[in-house]
Amino acid sequence: MKRSVFYISDRTGITAEMLGQALLPQFDGFEFEEATLPYIDNEEAAREAVNRINAAAVADGTPPLVFDTMVRAELRAIIRESNSIVMDMFQMFVPHLEEALGAQCQYRVGKAHSMDNLGQYESRIDAVNFALNNDDGAITKYYEQAELILVGVSRSGKTPTSLYLAMQFGIRVANYPITEEDLESPSLPKPLRPFRDKLFGLTINPDRLQQIRSERRANSRYASLEQCRMEVKEVEGIYQRENIRYLDTTSRSVEEIATKILAAVGIKRHH
């Protein structure tokens, strides 16, 4: 069954998306058609959003779901005029927080993703640049500056996990692909040996790895199931011999992979 979903905010809409995308997957049998409407920060924009919501209601034959993180009460009131079911984050949570804290909410726009703490923002930017500059083993001379070095076979999830950890938490992560040439030796590749305590391994089901590699290089030796099985087996052998902690990424999202890595290695999130 199809349901339209709108994420509405007077800023980026990231918080509304996170709330909806955490809740909606818990409901089976629905096809959610999602749209994000950011920067709804004036009456005209709010009225346009209402028109889009109402048009979806007519097309679907059922009211859309709206996840709303708008701060200004007068704009939230306009959104509630639409033919929709509104999940208003401020109305859901703020009254309980005000009661618990004994204080009034100030309703300041943009506080959830502001740049009030410039140091934290710059730390994340620096971490992203570090991850990009130290991606895929191209440069290894800065590994001493890394807080974490992800290792694994090609296409096991190293790059997206590195960038997620950098963007979300400001963690300086490098990643190194263990290639077929590296597997000719039973020990760690030479560039990694001085940094054994920073290593964390990723592995993946060979069948899934074949699917991913085939999207990149179809009908190649690189994407063959035999090659994938060999590489995964050998890399997991290295992890076990070298006592490197590792995680199977096969059915995990990048968010879950990152969270499990942080829990395993004990690196503090740099919020």
N, C-alpha and C positions, 0 to 999 in steps of 0.2 A: 504493500500500500504506500502510495506516495504522499509525503507531507513536506510542504515548503517550510524552511526555517530561515529566519532573519536574525543576524547578529548586529545590533545597533549600538552605537556609541558616539559620544561627542569627541572622542579621541580616535585611537587606532582600531578599536574593536577587538584587540587581542584578548582582553580579559573575558569578554562576552563569548568569543570563540572557544576559549579554554573551558569555560563553564559548560557550554552546550555540548562540546565534543567529549567531555568527560561523562556526561549523563546519557546522551542519546544512544551510544552503542550498547547500553544495557537493555534496549528494547528491540526484540527480534521482529522480523516480518515487515519492516518499514524501509522505504527508500527515501532518504532525506535529501531534498534538494536545497543546498545551503547557499546563502548570499550574505555577504558582510557589507553593511552600510556604515562606513566610518565618518567621523567629523560632521555628525548631525548636531551642529552647534548654533543653529538659529531657527526661527519659526518656519521660514521658507523651506529649508532642508527637511525639517520634521514633516511638513505637509507633503513634500515629494515622497518621503519614505512611506507615509500612510497610503499614498496612491499606489505605490508598488506593492505594498502588503495587501491592499484591497484587491488589486488586479490578480494577485496570486490566489487569493481566497476564491474569487470567481472562477478562475481557471481550474483550480483543484476541486472545487465543490466542498471545501472544508477550510476552517480558519487556520492560517499559518501559525507556527510557533515563533515567538519573538523573545530573544534573550537580550535584555536591555541593561546596559551599564551607564546610562546617561545620568549626569549629576543634577542638571537643572530641572527642578520640579515642573516648571511650566512646559518644558519640552517633553518630559515623560508623560505629562497629561495629554498632550497632542497624540503621542504614539498610542496611548490607551484608547483613543477614539477609533482606532482602526478595527477592522473585523479580524481580530487575532486573539491568541491566547498569550498574554505577556508574562514573562518571567523577569520581574524587575529586581535586580540584585540588591539595590539599595533598600527597597521596601521589604525584601525578604530578610535581610540581615542587620541593617542599621538599627532598627528599634531594639533588637535584642542586645546589640553591642552597646548602645547608649545606656540601657538598663544595667548591663553588667559592669560597665566602666564608670557609670555615674557622670557621664560627660556627654555633651552634644556634638554630633557630627558636624564638621565645618563645610561639607559639600564643596570641596575645591576641585575644579576640573583638572584632569591630567595627573593627579598625584600617583596613580598606580604605575605609570610608566614615565615619570618625570625625570629630569636631569638635575634634580636638586643636589644629589651627591655626584659632583662632577668626577671625583676620584674613582668611584665605582664604574661610571660610564667609560672613562678612559681606560680602566683596567680591562673591561670587556673588549674594547676596540683593540687594545694591545694583544690580548689573547687570540682574537680572531686573526690578526695579522701574523702572529706566531704560528698558528695552525696552518694557515695558507702557505707560509714560507717553509714550513717543515713537513709538508704533506708528501706522502708516498715515497719516503726515503730519498728524495732528490738531494736534500742537504742534510747532513748528519752532524755538522760541526757545532751546532747550537744545542745539542741534546742535553748538555749540562744545565741549560736554563729551563728545560722542560720540567713540569711537575709530574707528568705522566707520558709514557710512550706506549701507544697501542701497536700491537704486532698481530700478524695473521696473513693468511693467503689473500691474494688479490680478490676484491669484491666481497669481502666478508663483513664490511660495514665500518671500516676504520675511519674513512674521511668524514662521512656524515656525523659519526659519533664525536670525532675531534672537534668539528665545527659547532655542534650542539653544546658541548661542554664549554667551549670558549664563549659562545654568544650568550648562553644562559647564566653561566656561573663565573666567567672570567678566568677559567683554568687554562694554563699554557700546556697544550697537548701536541705532541708530535706523533707521527705514525710511520711505520716501516712495514713494507710488504715483504713477506718471506717468499722468495721466488724459488723456482725449480733449481736454479744454480746454488742458492743458499742451502737447499736440501741435500746437496751432494756431500755435505759435512754433517755429522750427527750432533754437532754442537751449535751454539748460538752464532749467528752471523757476527763477524768481527766488530762492526760499528756498534752493536748492542751490548757487547760484553762488559764495558765499564759501567753500564747503567742498568744492571740486572734488577736493582731494587725499584726502578721506575717502570718496569715492564708489566703490561697486562695483555693477555692474549685473547683474541677473538677466534671463534671457530664457527662452522656452519655445516648443515647437512649437505652432503655432496650432490644430492638430487636438486636441491634448491640452488646450490652454487652453479650447477650446470645451466639451469634456467636463466639465472642472472647473466652468466657469461655469454650465453647464446644470444641474448638481446644485444650484446656488444659486438661479438665476433661469431656469428652463426657458422656452424659446420667447420670449426677450426679445432685443432688439437687442444688449444687452450680451453675450449668450452666442452671438450668431450667428457663423458661421465667417468671414463677410466682415469683421465688426468685429474679430474676433481677429487675422485676418491683417493688417489695416490697422495695428492698434496695435503688434503685434510688429515689423512692418517699420519703422514710424516710430521706435520706441524704439531698435531696433538702429542706425538711422541716426544718432540722437543720440549713442549710445555711440561710434560710429566717428568722427563729426565732432569730438566733444569729447575723444577719446582716453581714454575710460573703459573700464577693464578689465571684462569681463563673462563670464558663465558660463551655459550652457544647462542648465536644471534638469530637462528633460523626463523623463529616465529615471534620475535620481539620487535617492538617499535624502537626507534632511536631514543625516545624518552625513557623507556624501560631499561634499555641497555645502559644509558648514561647513569641512571639512578642506581642500578645494581653495581656498576663499577665503582661509583663513589662510596657506596656502602661497604664494598669489599676492601678498598684501599685506604679508606679513612681520610681522604682529602677533603678539606673544608670547602664548602661552596662559598665563593666570593660574591655574595649578593651586593 
